[in-house]
Amino acid sequence: MKKKKKWISATIALIAVVAIIGIWFGFSANNAIGKTTTNTITDTNIVNEGGSGKVTIIEYSDFQCSFCAKALPVLNQIKETYEDKVEIIYKH
């Protein structure tokens, strides 16, 4: 009989903890909805062609990443095609 009461108490406590965690995550998720983050472009970023473009592409890149290297010809083609209409910023 005592084991059954302990088991029921432990189950109720576990349900209460799960409910509290669920409520906490629910409020956290609701607070995050509608918020945006911004990335500041600083002097330490590499800006291609002076920053006069109407469209800005920010590439987050790694010099040792082979997939980042594969993106370079595409970005060069975009810059060649659209010249002064696009600005490419490299962040690493």
Backbone as a chain_set.jsonl record, in Angstrom:
{"seq": "MKKKKKWISATIALIAVVAIIGIWFGFSANNAIGKTTTNTITDTNIVNEGGSGKVTIIEYSDFQCSFCAKALPVLNQIKETYEDKVEIIYKH", "coords": {"N": [[0.816, -1.19, 0.0], [1.956, 1.263, 0.8], [3.928, 1.533, -1.125], [2.404, 1.92, -3.396], [1.211, 4.404, -2.862], [3.496, 6.026, -2.809], [4.303, 5.731, -5.441], [2.156, 6.895, -6.807], [2.341, 9.504, -5.797], [4.857, 10.228, -6.81], [4.309, 10.114, -9.537], [2.386, 12.147, -9.81], [3.952, 14.337, -9.056], [5.842, 14.303, -11.126], [4.184, 14.811, -13.34], [3.361, 17.389, -12.66], [5.801, 18.787, -12.8], [6.431, 18.463, -15.532], [4.249, 19.832, -16.625], [4.717, 22.443, -15.683], [7.153, 23.018, -16.949], [6.289, 22.846, -19.611], [4.444, 24.98, -19.715], [6.184, 27.095, -19.219], [7.899, 26.968, -21.493], [5.961, 27.465, -23.406], [5.207, 30.134, -22.902], [7.666, 31.316, -23.409], [7.993, 30.797, -26.148], [5.845, 32.254, -27.201], [6.64, 34.84, -26.602], [8.765, 35.139, -28.318], [7.684, 35.275, -30.825], [7.222, 37.329, -33.585], [9.366, 38.948, -33.046], [12.305, 40.342, -34.35], [15.636, 39.88, -35.513], [18.583, 41.743, -36.035], [21.407, 42.134, -38.1], [24.298, 43.814, -37.708], [26.199, 45.712, -39.91], [29.543, 46.142, -39.952], [32.717, 47.918, -39.785], [34.557, 45.908, -39.929], [33.676, 44.047, -41.711], [33.947, 42.623, -44.975], [33.377, 44.485, -47.692], [32.14, 44.452, -50.9], [32.896, 46.433, -53.581], [32.305, 49.033, -52.492], [29.686, 49.533, -51.435], [27.36, 50.692, -52.649], [25.127, 49.557, -53.706], [21.7, 48.674, -54.545], [20.555, 46.323, -53.767], [21.473, 44.192, -51.202], [23.59, 41.558, -50.558], [24.39, 39.394, -48.082], [26.919, 37.339, -47.303], [27.62, 34.664, -45.32], [30.498, 33.224, -44.601], [33.168, 30.81, -44.723], [36.592, 30.557, -44.933], [37.795, 28.101, -45.185], [35.877, 26.345, -45.96], [34.578, 24.098, -48.241], [32.129, 24.195, -49.563], [31.424, 26.861, -49.33], [33.355, 27.927, -50.979], [32.435, 27.0, -53.41], [30.284, 28.651, -53.798], [31.32, 31.075, -54.504], [31.848, 31.541, -57.393], [29.204, 31.878, -58.262], [28.366, 34.146, -56.853], [30.178, 35.965, -57.931], [29.266, 35.993, -60.577], [26.722, 37.086, -60.222], [27.453, 39.639, -59.324], [28.808, 40.546, -61.599], [26.762, 40.537, -63.498], [24.785, 42.279, -62.461], [26.142, 44.512, -61.619], [26.248, 47.697, -60.5], [23.903, 47.499, -59.114], [23.853, 45.736, -57.069], [25.216, 44.805, -53.928], [27.734, 43.073, -52.301], [28.422, 41.559, -49.298], [30.811, 40.111, -47.292], [30.887, 37.989, -44.577], [32.676, 36.49, -41.991]], "CA": [[0.0, 0.0, 0.0], [2.83, 2.426, 0.856], [4.596, 1.643, -2.418], [1.437, 2.464, -4.344], [1.072, 5.831, -2.565], [4.725, 6.679, -3.26], [4.285, 5.728, -6.899], [1.163, 7.898, -7.208], [2.919, 10.812, -5.477], [5.93, 10.483, -7.768], [3.673, 10.363, -10.829], [1.775, 13.481, -9.74], [5.05, 15.302, -9.056], [6.396, 14.321, -12.479], [3.216, 15.507, -14.199], [3.42, 18.809, -12.306], [7.048, 19.335, -13.345], [6.276, 18.521, -16.986], [3.294, 20.905, -16.913], [5.39, 23.727, -15.443], [8.115, 23.213, -18.041], [5.51, 23.117, -20.819], [3.916, 26.349, -19.627], [7.32, 28.014, -19.346], [8.286, 26.995, -22.9], [4.877, 28.097, -24.15], [5.343, 31.582, -22.769], [8.9, 31.714, -24.086], [7.747, 30.769, -27.589], [4.959, 33.369, -27.538], [7.399, 36.082, -26.528], [9.692, 35.208, -29.44], [6.95, 35.493, -32.069], [7.153, 38.723, -34.013], [10.615, 39.651, -32.804], [13.283, 40.151, -35.411], [17.011, 40.191, -35.165], [19.282, 42.458, -37.096], [22.852, 41.981, -38.139], [24.92, 45.097, -37.98], [27.344, 45.682, -40.806], [30.572, 46.957, -39.313], [33.924, 48.172, -40.569], [35.354, 44.692, -40.041], [33.143, 43.228, -42.794], [34.511, 42.87, -46.296], [32.315, 44.978, -48.559], [32.543, 44.417, -52.298], [32.539, 47.58, -54.427], [31.963, 50.284, -51.852], [28.408, 49.597, -50.748], [26.39, 51.593, -53.259], [24.094, 48.768, -54.365], [20.327, 48.732, -54.057], [20.316, 45.025, -53.146], [22.638, 43.768, -50.443], [23.706, 40.131, -50.271], [25.351, 39.145, -47.013], [27.334, 35.941, -47.338], [28.334, 34.168, -44.15], [31.401, 32.303, -45.266], [34.358, 30.323, -44.035], [37.621, 30.41, -45.954], [38.19, 26.698, -45.285], [34.688, 25.563, -46.302], [34.542, 23.818, -49.678], [30.836, 24.625, -50.094], [31.508, 28.317, -49.454], [34.167, 28.178, -52.169], [31.587, 26.745, -54.578], [29.348, 29.767, -53.951], [32.029, 32.255, -55.008], [31.567, 31.839, -58.806], [27.823, 32.358, -58.391], [28.354, 35.536, -56.386], [30.893, 36.767, -58.934], [28.373, 36.142, -61.73], [25.69, 38.056, -59.822], [28.08, 40.964, -59.31], [29.105, 40.912, -62.983], [25.506, 40.764, -64.213], [24.002, 43.397, -61.932], [27.111, 45.568, -61.356], [26.001, 48.694, -59.458], [22.606, 47.268, -58.476], [24.007, 44.778, -55.981], [26.364, 44.934, -53.036], [27.985, 41.788, -51.651], [29.177, 41.702, -48.054], [31.288, 38.819, -46.798], [31.111, 37.872, -43.133], [33.306, 35.208, -41.66]], "C": [[0.867, 1.265, 0.0], [3.551, 2.636, -0.47], [3.67, 2.275, -3.446], [1.262, 3.964, -4.125], [2.309, 6.606, -3.021], [4.748, 6.792, -4.779], [3.316, 6.785, -7.422], [1.702, 9.301, -6.944], [4.016, 11.182, -6.468], [5.357, 10.806, -9.145], [3.056, 11.757, -10.868], [2.861, 14.557, -9.777], [5.662, 15.424, -10.449], [5.473, 15.061, -13.442], [3.249, 17.007, -13.928], [4.672, 19.462, -12.895], [6.95, 19.474, -14.861], [5.324, 19.653, -17.377], [3.947, 22.276, -16.74], [6.388, 24.021, -16.557], [7.382, 23.534, -19.342], [4.951, 24.53, -20.842], [5.039, 27.358, -19.831], [7.771, 28.117, -20.803], [7.211, 27.646, -23.757], [4.951, 29.607, -24.083], [6.596, 32.083, -23.472], [8.692, 31.771, -25.589], [6.852, 31.931, -28.003], [5.693, 34.695, -27.5], [8.332, 36.245, -27.714], [8.986, 35.511, -30.758], [6.9, 36.986, -32.367], [8.42, 39.514, -33.755], [11.573, 39.353, -33.953], [14.669, 40.471, -34.88], [17.644, 40.91, -36.339], [20.765, 42.182, -36.975], [23.445, 43.316, -38.535], [26.117, 44.898, -38.892], [28.368, 46.657, -40.246], [31.755, 47.15, -40.248], [34.77, 46.919, -40.755], [34.838, 43.758, -41.127], [33.825, 43.601, -44.102], [33.361, 43.266, -47.209], [32.857, 45.052, -49.973], [32.021, 45.663, -53.005], [31.903, 48.745, -53.678], [30.582, 50.436, -51.256], [27.384, 50.533, -51.345], [25.214, 50.85, -53.888], [22.724, 48.926, -53.744], [19.935, 47.433, -53.372], [21.6, 44.613, -52.445], [22.549, 42.275, -50.185], [24.768, 39.989, -49.199], [25.664, 37.657, -47.03], [28.116, 35.631, -46.073], [29.203, 33.025, -44.642], [32.551, 31.904, -44.358], [35.397, 30.039, -45.109], [38.061, 28.956, -46.149], [37.033, 25.786, -45.693], [34.618, 25.355, -47.816], [33.215, 24.256, -50.306], [30.78, 26.15, -50.242], [32.312, 28.692, -50.697], [33.352, 27.961, -53.442], [30.594, 27.879, -54.821], [30.014, 30.984, -54.584], [31.786, 32.527, -56.493], [30.151, 32.374, -59.034], [27.738, 33.82, -57.965], [29.084, 36.454, -57.367], [30.025, 37.003, -60.168], [27.26, 37.144, -61.429], [26.261, 39.467, -59.872], [28.361, 41.447, -60.731], [27.828, 41.279, -63.74], [24.811, 42.041, -63.76], [24.84, 44.6, -61.525], [26.735, 46.494, -60.204], [24.662, 48.512, -58.747], [22.707, 46.348, -57.264], [25.294, 45.054, -55.206], [26.525, 43.587, -52.337], [28.884, 42.024, -50.449], [29.544, 40.308, -47.571], [31.479, 38.912, -45.292], [31.721, 36.514, -42.876], [33.534, 35.111, -40.18]], "O": [[0.564, 2.227, -0.706], [3.764, 3.772, -0.894], [4.106, 3.076, -4.273], [1.174, 4.722, -5.091], [2.192, 7.71, -3.553], [5.158, 7.812, -5.333], [3.629, 7.493, -8.379], [1.538, 10.193, -7.776], [4.092, 12.327, -6.914], [5.872, 11.682, -9.84], [3.196, 12.469, -11.863], [2.705, 15.573, -10.454], [5.966, 16.528, -10.9], [5.936, 15.85, -14.266], [3.174, 17.808, -14.859], [4.602, 20.568, -13.43], [7.346, 20.5, -15.413], [5.57, 20.355, -18.358], [3.746, 23.168, -17.564], [6.458, 25.146, -17.051], [7.815, 24.407, -20.095], [4.984, 25.199, -21.875], [4.866, 28.356, -20.531], [8.001, 29.218, -21.303], [7.529, 28.315, -24.741], [4.776, 30.287, -25.094], [6.585, 33.16, -24.067], [9.166, 32.701, -26.241], [7.076, 32.534, -29.053], [5.394, 35.588, -28.293], [8.663, 37.371, -28.086], [9.625, 35.959, -31.71], [6.574, 37.796, -31.499], [8.532, 40.653, -34.209], [11.626, 38.231, -34.457], [14.836, 41.232, -33.927], [17.272, 40.697, -37.493], [21.299, 42.018, -35.877], [23.118, 43.87, -39.584], [26.946, 44.016, -38.664], [28.092, 47.846, -40.088], [31.787, 46.615, -41.356], [35.615, 46.874, -41.649], [35.497, 42.766, -41.44], [34.226, 44.746, -44.306], [32.467, 42.46, -47.468], [33.908, 45.645, -50.214], [30.815, 45.908, -53.014], [31.012, 49.392, -54.229], [30.338, 51.446, -50.596], [26.599, 51.124, -50.603], [24.382, 51.475, -54.547], [22.596, 49.266, -52.568], [19.077, 47.434, -52.489], [22.683, 44.678, -53.026], [21.551, 41.786, -49.655], [25.91, 40.411, -49.383], [24.788, 36.822, -46.802], [29.14, 36.254, -45.79], [28.696, 31.98, -45.05], [32.857, 32.57, -43.369], [35.107, 29.352, -46.089], [38.641, 28.623, -47.182], [37.206, 24.57, -45.762], [34.602, 26.32, -48.579], [33.191, 24.65, -51.472], [30.16, 26.664, -51.173], [31.988, 29.661, -51.385], [33.554, 28.656, -54.438], [30.114, 28.046, -55.942], [29.327, 31.838, -55.144], [31.531, 33.681, -56.84], [29.934, 33.221, -59.9], [27.11, 34.634, -58.642], [28.658, 37.584, -57.602], [30.045, 38.093, -60.741], [26.9, 37.955, -62.282], [25.627, 40.382, -60.399], [28.172, 42.625, -61.035], [27.818, 42.224, -64.53], [24.304, 42.801, -64.586], [24.283, 45.621, -61.121], [26.887, 46.117, -59.042], [24.325, 49.3, -57.862], [21.741, 46.201, -56.516], [26.307, 45.477, -55.764], [25.55, 43.027, -51.837], [29.961, 42.608, -50.563], [28.685, 39.433, -47.458], [32.158, 39.813, -44.798], [31.327, 35.514, -43.476], [34.055, 34.104, -39.701]]}, "num_chains": 1, "name": "protein.A"}
